[in-house]
Amino acid sequence: MRDIEEFQGFPTPTQATPVPEAFFSEILPQLNSVAEIKTFLVALRRIRSRKGAIRFVTGSELTNAPELGELSDSGAPELVKRDDGPQEAVQSVMAGFVRAGVFLGVPLGDDDVAYFVNDSEGRRGAERVKAGDAALSPQPARAQPEEPPSQPGEIFRLYEDTIGPIPGAGIAQELSEAEQEYPAIWIREAFQEAAAQNARRWAYVRSVLRNWRDRGRGDGTTQRRPAKDRYRGGEYGQVVRWR
């Protein structure tokens, strides 16, 4: 690690980017350079934070990403030469990820490339773009402003406003742990989902948060099925009581 100013620690609570478990078991052991690790994490964060049903990151967006720093100085010789510029470095690393099936690449009209995570949501998005069902601007989208972090203890207020008085120390401990684990916007929207579905129970809110953590929040479609169809037979079927 280069000499940097002393890190003061992560704020609590803080925004988080879910990383698929398969990255640690199947991809990370095969990576040979800091350039690959940095590029994967920045690309994943950019994709996950993009708004809309089709989430991607462009090569030009990665080239200009300040999070990557001096990428050309941190790559393995066989992947990124030291005399390569940022664009060549990003292209080299991302091309390797596309060949390996980690990301999907869809060429854009100005010699740029849109990259999608190779999961169910990313595959649907890439296929829609290839089929002409959805158009992407060749220019990279502006970075979305980060949601402000919640104030400490906000989850307790959300619980009381949505569900009612906190019944005991056990639930209070779970709420405290959830506030540490999940982004503030996820917690707010999970409680909103519980209220909208008339499922005002912590078990429901907790299941929504875990589902978003494990499977991602993207739907990849332009229309959502009615709530009863989405939840009656799915993961929340045993949680929600339908009238």
C-alpha positions as MATLAB code, in Angstrom:
seq = 'MRDIEEFQGFPTPTQATPVPEAFFSEILPQLNSVAEIKTFLVALRRIRSRKGAIRFVTGSELTNAPELGELSDSGAPELVKRDDGPQEAVQSVMAGFVRAGVFLGVPLGDDDVAYFVNDSEGRRGAERVKAGDAALSPQPARAQPEEPPSQPGEIFRLYEDTIGPIPGAGIAQELSEAEQEYPAIWIREAFQEAAAQNARRWAYVRSVLRNWRDRGRGDGTTQRRPAKDRYRGGEYGQVVRWR';
ca = [
       0.000    0.000    0.000;
       1.295    3.454   -0.855;
       1.782    6.049    1.858;
      -1.644    7.517    2.539;
      -3.122    9.675    5.207;
      -4.163    7.756    8.294;
      -7.627    6.251    7.830;
     -10.028    7.321   10.536;
     -12.325    4.310   10.237;
     -15.611    3.633    8.480;
     -18.589    5.751    9.526;
     -21.468    3.990   11.251;
     -23.885    3.411    9.653;
     -22.480    3.500    6.125;
     -23.495    2.692    2.566;
     -22.587   -0.841    1.409;
     -22.171   -2.627   -1.932;
     -23.189   -6.315   -1.788;
     -20.522   -8.584   -3.305;
     -21.699  -12.002   -4.566;
     -20.381  -14.868   -2.460;
     -19.087  -16.611   -5.604;
     -16.552  -13.804   -6.033;
     -14.662  -14.969   -2.951;
     -14.850  -18.684   -3.710;
     -14.506  -18.806   -7.507;
     -13.089  -15.526   -8.839;
     -10.772  -14.013   -6.232;
      -8.440  -17.059   -6.019;
      -7.799  -16.711   -9.766;
      -6.970  -12.999   -9.784;
      -3.298  -12.143  -10.051;
      -3.132   -8.359   -9.817;
      -4.293   -5.395   -7.816;
      -5.608   -3.935  -11.093;
      -8.070   -6.789  -11.488;
      -9.354   -6.568   -7.916;
      -9.706   -2.779   -8.022;
     -11.453   -2.812  -11.385;
     -13.895   -5.534  -10.339;
     -14.888   -3.733   -7.139;
     -15.284   -0.327   -8.796;
     -17.258   -1.786  -11.716;
     -19.549   -3.697   -9.334;
     -20.138   -0.608   -7.175;
     -20.929    1.555  -10.212;
     -23.363   -1.031  -11.564;
     -25.127   -1.633   -8.249;
     -25.574    2.096   -7.597;
     -27.019    2.910  -11.036;
     -30.710    3.717  -11.022;
     -33.198    2.049  -13.346;
     -34.142   -1.424  -14.493;
     -31.023   -1.865  -16.668;
     -27.852   -1.408  -14.663;
     -24.417   -1.268  -16.279;
     -21.141    0.630  -16.336;
     -19.316    1.854  -19.428;
     -15.641    1.495  -20.191;
     -15.238    5.266  -20.405;
     -16.885    5.647  -17.008;
     -14.364    3.234  -15.513;
     -11.486    4.969  -17.268;
     -12.420    8.218  -15.539;
     -13.291    6.658  -12.166;
     -11.221    8.357   -9.453;
     -11.561    5.252   -7.258;
      -9.208    3.332   -9.573;
      -6.333    5.725   -9.017;
      -3.176    4.853  -10.955;
      -4.455    1.586  -12.364;
      -1.631    1.280  -14.907;
       0.923    1.157  -12.063;
      -0.755   -1.676  -10.190;
      -1.359   -4.375  -12.782;
       0.464   -7.616  -13.380;
       2.876   -7.352  -16.368;
       0.939   -9.908  -18.404;
      -2.275   -7.888  -18.017;
      -1.404   -4.209  -17.850;
       1.874   -2.837  -19.147;
       3.402    0.041  -17.248;
       3.378    2.278  -20.322;
      -0.356    1.712  -20.883;
      -2.702    4.600  -20.225;
      -5.869    4.385  -18.101;
      -8.068    3.491  -21.079;
      -5.841    0.624  -22.213;
      -5.539   -0.640  -18.659;
      -9.303   -0.721  -18.131;
      -9.895   -2.308  -21.535;
      -7.328   -5.008  -20.808;
      -8.739   -5.938  -17.416;
     -12.401   -5.778  -18.430;
     -11.749   -7.777  -21.605;
     -10.304  -10.510  -19.414;
     -13.362  -10.450  -17.179;
     -15.654  -10.701  -20.221;
     -13.697  -13.678  -21.582;
     -13.970  -15.359  -18.189;
     -17.733  -14.730  -18.010;
     -17.601  -12.455  -14.964;
     -19.043   -9.471  -16.848;
     -20.983   -9.242  -20.112;
     -19.885   -6.641  -22.664;
     -22.241   -4.919  -25.118;
     -20.568   -2.574  -27.674;
     -21.947    0.960  -27.886;
     -22.027    3.281  -30.871;
     -18.928    5.355  -30.062;
     -16.441    2.508  -29.574;
     -17.357    2.319  -25.912;
     -18.635   -0.809  -24.146;
     -21.417   -1.291  -21.597;
     -20.594   -3.915  -18.982;
     -23.201   -5.935  -17.079;
     -22.725   -8.302  -14.139;
     -23.186  -11.855  -15.382;
     -26.175  -12.669  -13.179;
     -29.855  -13.058  -14.023;
     -30.500   -9.312  -13.910;
     -27.426   -8.463  -15.968;
     -28.169  -11.118  -18.583;
     -31.716   -9.819  -19.017;
     -30.460   -6.260  -19.357;
     -27.763   -7.168  -21.881;
     -30.207   -9.204  -23.974;
     -32.720   -6.354  -24.021;
     -30.046   -3.960  -25.251;
     -28.802   -6.399  -27.895;
     -32.371   -7.032  -29.098;
     -33.071   -3.313  -29.394;
     -35.737   -3.353  -26.674;
     -33.788   -0.792  -24.657;
     -31.319    1.849  -25.762;
     -28.292    2.986  -23.807;
     -26.685    6.345  -24.241;
     -23.107    6.022  -25.462;
     -22.115    8.621  -22.893;
     -21.620    7.394  -19.333;
     -24.346    8.400  -16.937;
     -23.528   10.921  -14.277;
     -22.703    9.411  -10.948;
     -25.760    9.319   -8.728;
     -25.428   11.228   -5.465;
     -25.169    8.915   -2.510;
     -28.109    8.689   -0.195;
     -27.442   10.383    3.127;
     -26.707    7.881    5.894;
     -29.345    7.342    8.492;
     -29.041    8.963   11.863;
     -28.064    6.510   14.586;
     -31.193    4.892   15.918;
     -33.365    5.787   12.926;
     -34.313    2.136   12.478;
     -35.969    2.204   15.922;
     -38.102    5.157   14.895;
     -39.041    3.409   11.640;
     -40.005    0.294   13.592;
     -42.220    2.236   16.001;
     -43.829    4.302   13.218;
     -44.505    1.252   11.018;
     -45.050   -1.645   13.433;
     -45.447   -0.304   16.947;
     -43.586   -0.359   20.254;
     -40.407   -2.433   20.342;
     -41.378   -5.561   22.319;
     -38.091   -6.358   24.013;
     -34.304   -6.497   24.077;
     -34.130   -9.299   21.492;
     -35.793   -7.271   18.749;
     -33.848   -4.172   19.787;
     -30.602   -6.114   19.305;
     -31.703   -7.322   15.863;
     -32.588   -3.764   14.855;
     -29.208   -2.497   15.993;
     -27.415   -5.216   14.005;
     -29.521   -4.551   10.903;
     -28.695   -0.844   11.078;
     -25.012   -1.765   11.026;
     -25.373   -4.227    8.136;
     -27.689   -2.583    5.610;
     -27.618    0.791    3.812;
     -29.951    3.406    5.244;
     -32.018    3.634    2.052;
     -32.590   -0.146    2.083;
     -33.914   -0.006    5.636;
     -36.267    2.870    4.849;
     -37.608    1.187    1.711;
     -38.004   -2.189    3.425;
     -40.236   -0.602    6.068;
     -42.130    1.225    3.304;
     -42.618   -2.124    1.534;
     -43.980   -3.665    4.730;
     -46.441   -0.817    5.152;
     -47.522   -0.945    1.498;
     -48.168   -4.705    1.679;
     -49.932   -4.428    5.067;
     -47.292   -6.766    6.468;
     -46.248   -4.691    9.450;
     -43.968   -7.225   11.095;
     -40.232   -7.205   11.672;
     -40.022  -10.719   10.214;
     -41.242   -9.351    6.892;
     -38.891   -6.353    6.899;
     -35.956   -8.608    7.809;
     -36.810  -11.021    4.977;
     -36.960   -8.176    2.448;
     -33.531   -6.926    3.540;
     -31.990  -10.390    3.391;
     -33.458  -10.997   -0.048;
     -31.999   -7.742   -1.370;
     -28.642   -8.612    0.185;
     -28.505  -12.120   -1.272;
     -30.146  -11.567   -4.654;
     -29.768   -7.874   -5.366;
     -32.511   -5.316   -5.708;
     -32.685   -5.067   -9.534;
     -35.744   -6.506  -11.249;
     -34.627   -6.194  -14.867;
     -38.198   -5.599  -16.078;
     -40.294   -2.518  -16.749;
     -43.398   -3.827  -15.041;
     -43.834   -5.499  -11.686;
     -46.304   -8.248  -11.052;
     -49.078   -7.563   -8.547;
     -47.889   -7.847   -4.965;
     -49.891  -10.998   -4.252;
     -48.428  -12.755   -7.291;
     -44.894  -11.714   -6.380;
     -44.983  -12.777   -2.755;
     -47.704  -15.419   -2.314;
     -45.622  -18.295   -3.655;
     -42.151  -16.890   -3.082;
     -39.778  -16.422   -0.222;
     -42.288  -14.325    1.728;
     -45.237  -16.644    1.177;
     -45.035  -17.968    4.726;
     -44.615  -14.513    6.215;
     -47.448  -12.594    4.615;
     -51.014  -13.540    5.484;
     -53.275  -12.676    2.556;
     -56.908  -11.945    3.151;
];
